[in-house]
Every structure is written in C-alpha cells, then in structure tokens.
Amino acid sequence: MRFGLFGSAQARRGAADPAAGFREYVEYNVAAEALGFEASFLVEHHFTGIGQVSAPLALLAWVAARTTRLRIGTAVIVLPWHNPVVLAEEAATLDLMSGGRLDLGVGRGYRFTEFQGFAMDFAEADARFEEALGLIRKAWTADARFSHQGRFWRFDNILVEPPPLQKPHPPIWIAAGSERSIRRTAALGANLLLDQFAPASSIAARIALYRGAGNGAIAVARNIHVAYDAAEKEAALAHARAQHARMIALSQDPAHEITSHILGYEGASEEAALYGMPAEIAAGLEDLRRAGADYVLVNTGGTSKEQLRRFARDVMPAFV
C-alpha cells in the first residue's frame, strides 16, 4: 500500500504572523518525505473566513523547493473558476521546477459560498470543467499554435509556454463519487480521487465501477488520528466533528440547487474515519485494501508532525 498526504493549511487573518500556518505546512511536508510518504495533495478553497489555501500551486512551489522526492499534488483545483490556459502555464512551470513531480487533481467544485462569491452559476460547472480540462491537455501537448472558440473561453493563435517536464503531461486526477462522475473520470482517462468520508463498502463499489471502465490509479483519502488512549481518541473525534460541521456549513446551498455526494455525509463524518489505537487503524486500512484501495492519502486534520511519526512508526510498516 502506498501512502501520501491530503490536507490544507491556514493563513489567519489578523494574526501576528499570518504566514505561520503556511510555514508549518511546508515543514509538515518535509517531515512526511523523510518518513516515507510518497506525495502530498493540497486543497483549494475561497471565501471561508478561516484562511484556507486559495493558491495551492504557489504554496506547493514552496513545498517542492524544500523537498526532493515528494510528489506534489492538488486535491483539487476547481476548474470552473480558472482561466485554463493560465492554469496550464502555472502548472507546467511548477512541474518543470519540481523536476517532474506534479500531480494535477481537478474537480468541478461543490461549495455554495464559493460559486456565490465568484458570481458563477453552478449549473454551468460541469460544462466549464470539461471545456477547461480539454484546453489544459491541449495546452500541455500542442507543439504548434492553436485557436479555441468555446462556450466559456476563447483564445486566438496561441502557443502555451512552458511545456511540462512529464510527458505527455503531468498525471491528471479527478475527484469523483457519484456513478456518473466516476464513469466520466474513466472515460477521460484520468486517475480517480475518492473522498475521506465514504465507508469501505462504498469505496469497494466505486473502485469496482471505475475498474470496469478505466485502468488509471486510484487514491482514497482518509481522516486518520493515531491515539494512545481512549481520552485522546475522543478528543480527536470531537475536533473532527467540529471540522466536519464547519465544512458542511460552508458547502450548503440554502436553495438546495447545488448537489454533491460530499453533502450527503452530514452527520456521518466518523463512519469512515480511522481514529484510535494503531491496531484499530491497521484494521481499517486492511478493510480498504480488501476493497481494492492500494493508495491512501492521510489527513491528520492539521499539520502535526507527531501524528505523522506515530503513523509511520506504528501503522505504516505493516502495509509497505
């Protein structure tokens, strides 16, 4: 089983040192590389009021500069919000400067407050996503100038520079959970990112669906906390409940027009979380392995290097 990281960082408005959370995230990744983690996938969010990462490629450039082997990924950049050619240029630059370590995870988005903030109709999200993804791939692989006249973007006689280092282009990962979105991911020839909330039984069904239609890589995110006693486990679960409630509050559409499988997990954040003693976590990972998962992205709910050390020492050796 392969292990990477999934998570975020915060730049706190009004703090004496707003960048402290970003620096902690970088050091967290440096520690993860030394402990044998393979990759780190960073989220993108906007308008939260809690300072979540809004420019993941910029922060990942710092991570890349401080590491040598760790793959750097996004989980995910929301394509409807971005000019796809500018994004292709920025991502290719990071791929070059990191020595070919970029994994570009993309999605259509699901938070009401973000689409509202960008004054964007969520009904256009799927169409924007598909047009943008096609443009990014073309921008990365076209050696001649091209033009594009689409529904949302238009470009005239462009040659996108620089080209990425990885050929034909950096791996593309798509966050998906519904049957329709998983089938679309397979049809697009992309790797599959599965969320941290679905239980192992649902993960097994989703993996089987994807494997029936595609042969790319699959990564499963999991909320994980290695506890050494019952009190620590309960405190970690209480923190996770609060984080999950905040995520749902930031995501919900009062008119219920925005739909996502993520929003179906309200009140069920603990069903799939791997919190507890090392043996409990190992049992949960074994359930995932039986479900067909061989790549797990660990979310410790913060940037605790101690949690990384516990996982690498007490859990990981049985699976690598």
N, C-alpha and C positions, 0 to 999 in steps of 0.2 A: 504494500500500500504506500502511495506517495502522499506527502503532507505539504501543504502550503498555508498561507495566512489569508484571512479575509477580515477586513475591518475598516476603520476610519480614524480620524484624529480631529481635534478641535482647536480653533483659534478663538479664544474667548474675548468677546467684545468687553472693553472696559477693564481688562486685566492689566496688571502692571507690566506683564510680558506676554502680549497676545500670541507670540510665536512659540511659546514654551511647549504647547501641545504638539505642534508640528515637529519640533526638535526631538521630543520624546518618541514620536512615531518613527523617526529616522533611526534612532538608537535601538528601538524595538526590532526593527528590521535587520540591523547589523547583528544583533544578538541572535535572531532567528536563523540567519545564514550560518553563523558559527555552530548552531545546534543541529544543523542538517535539514532545515526546512527548504523546500525547493523553490517556492515562489511566494509572492505577496500580491494580493488583489485588493485594490483600493476603491472605495465608493465615490460617487459624485452626488452631491445634494446642494440645494439652494434655498435661501429664504427661511431657514429653520429657526433662526434666533438663538441657536446653540453653537454656531460656528463650525458646522461640519465642512468637510472638504468640498470646495466648489471648483477647484482647478487641479484635478488629480494628476494630469501629466506633468505639471510644474513640480508638485511635491514628489512624484516618482522620479523626476530627474535628479533630485537631491539624494533619494534612496540609491539610485543607480550609481551616483558618484561615490557613495560610501561603501558599496558592495562590489563583489567581483563575479559571483556565480548566481546569486539570487535572481530569478526571473521576476520581472515587474509587470503587473497587470492591472487592468481596470475592471471593476465589477459593480456597476457598469457605468460607462459613459452613455448618456441618454441622447441618442442621435437626433431626435426631432428638434432639439434646442440649438444644434450646432451647424455652422456652415461646413459641409462635408469636405470641401477642398482644403480649407484652413486646418481642419482637424487632421486630414491626411498628411499635410505638411508637418504639423507639430508632432504627430505620432511617428512619422518616418524619421524626423530629427532625433527623437528620443531613442528609436531603435538603433540608429547609427551610433549615437554617443554612448549607449549602453553595451555596445558590442553584440547587438542582435538578441537582446533579452526581453523584448516587449511581447506581451500577450494583450491584445486589444479586446476587452469584453465590452459588449454593447447591448442596449435594450431600448425599449420604447418609452419607459417611464411609467409611473403609477401614482405619484403623489398629486393630489388635487392642488395643494398650495403652490407647487412648482409650475404646473401648467397655468394656473391662475396668474402667478407672478410674471410669467413670460407672455401673458395675454394671448395664449395659444389654445386653440380648440382641440381638446383631447380626441375628438372624432377623427382628426387628421393624423394622429400619432402613428398608426400603422403605415399609412401611405408615405409619410415623411421618413419613417425608419427605413423602409425598403428602398426608396429613392436614394437616401443618403448612403446606405450600405453599398449599393451598386456603384455609386460615384467614388467612394473611398477605394474600393477594389480597383476600379479603372484608373484612378489617380496613381495608385501604387504600381501598377503594372504596365501602363501605356508608355511606350518609348517615343511616340510621335504626338504631336499636338492634337487636341480634340476639342470639340464643342459639345455642349449639352443644353438642350432646351426641354426642361422638365416641368412638372406641375409646381414645384416649390423653389427650384434653383435653376439658374441659367448661367452658363459660362461660355465664353467665346474665344476659341483658338488658344487654349492653354496647354502648357506643359508643366506638370506639377513637380516641384523640386523641394527637397531632395528625394531620391528613391530610398526605400528602406533597405537595410542590410539583409534581412531574411528574405529568402526567395521561395515562392513567387511574392510573398508578402508575410508580415507577422501573422501568427495564428489569430483567428477571429473566434471569439467565444460569444454566445448569445444566452442571456438569461431567459429561461422559459419554464413554465409549469403546467399550463393547460395543454390538452391534447393537440389543439390547433397550433399553438406556438411551438411545441416540441416537433411536430411534423414539419413546420416551416423551417425550423433550425436545421433539421436533417436535409431538407430539400435545398437549402442554401449552402450545404457543405461546410457548416460551421460546427465548432465544438459546443458542448452543452454545459451551461452553468445551472445547477439546481440549488434552490434556496435552503436556508438553515432551519426552516420551520416544519417542513413536511416529515412525517414519521417514516421509518424504514420501509413499511409496507407500501406507502405511496411512492417512495423513491424506487423501489423494485419495479413497480408498474411503469413509471416514467422511463426508467432505463430500458426496460423491455420494449417500450414504444419507440424510443429513439433507435435502439439497436435494430429494430425491424425495418428502419427506413434510412439509417445512416451509419457510418463507421468512424466518426470522429471521437475525440477524447471527451470524457465526462468528468466534471468536478462537482462535488457535493459540499456545500458549506454546512458547518455545524457550530452551534454555540457550545463551548466547552469550558468547564472550570474544574481543575483538579483540586479537590478538597481533602483535608487530612482529618476532619472530624465533622460530626453532624451539624454543629453550630455554624461552621464555616460554609458548609453546603447550603444551609437555609439562608444565610446572609447573601450568598451569591445569587440564589434563586430570587430573593426579594429584589435585588438590584436588577436582575433580568426582567422581572415583571414590570418594574417601573420603566425600563428602557423600551419594552415591547408596547406598553400603553402609550408612551410618547410617540413611537413610530406610527401606531395606528391613528393617533390624533392628528399627526402631520399629514397622513395619507388620505383620510376620508373626504369624500365629496358630499357636501350636505344634500345635494340633489340626487346622489347615488347614480350619476351618469358614468363616472369613471369606475371601471371594474378591473379587478386584478385578483389572481389567486392569492396574492400576499394578504389582501384584506380579509380573506376567508379564515385567517388564522387568529382572529381576535379571540383572546381568552385561551388560546391553545399554545402559548409560547413554550411551555415546559414539556410538551409531549415528545418533542424530538431533541430537546437539549440534553447534552451529555454532561451532567453535573454530578459530582460525587467522588468517591474514593477511586483510586486508579483501576481497581478491578471492575467497578461499575462502568467506567468509561471504556475500558477494553471490551466489555461485553456489548456495549452499544456500537462500538466500531466493528465488532465481529458481525453484528446484525447488518450493518451497512455493507460489509464485504460479501455476506451471503446474498444481499440484494443486488450485487453486481458493481458496487462502488469500489474503485481502486485509487481514487484521488480525493482526498478530504482537505477542505480549506478550513482551518481552525480559527474561530472567532472567540477570543478570550474576553470580549466585552470592554476592552481598553487596551492599554499598552504595558501590561505587567510582564516584565522580563522574568519574574519569578514564576508566573504561570507557564511561560514557555519552557523554563528549565524543568519544572515538575513534569510537564507533558513529555518532553524529550527524554527525561531520565526514567520515569515510572510507567509510561504508556507506549511510547513510540517503538522501543526496541522489539516488542513482540510482533510488530507489523511491518518492519522494514528488513 
